[in-house]
């Protein structure tokens, strides 16, 4: 994926954020972290909002268009989904993973890129 890249990881069922690279003002940010929702025994939704800044600037966090590559590891096979983040959806990239194995730990990584 071209442009600036930033990596994030989240243990899917534990819902904790781990930043996988050094912070830089030039990189896109996921200021709100990776969010996981609507988790069932066989599915989960993950999302990231790509931000131009690490925090608030004038009571706002400016969004940034780009692509998020979500990769899910655990269970029998790994899954990868590339999702665009556009102004139309407030710079949020959302992916749904289905066909998961119940009672199995998964780890979801997100690589965000602009350009």
Secondary structure, 3 states (H helix, E strand, C coil): CCCCEEEEEEECCCCEEEECCCCCCCCCECCCCCEEEEEECCEEEEEEECECCCCCCCCCCCECCEEEEEEEECCCCCEEEEEEECHHHCCEEEEEEECCCCCCCCEEEEEEECC
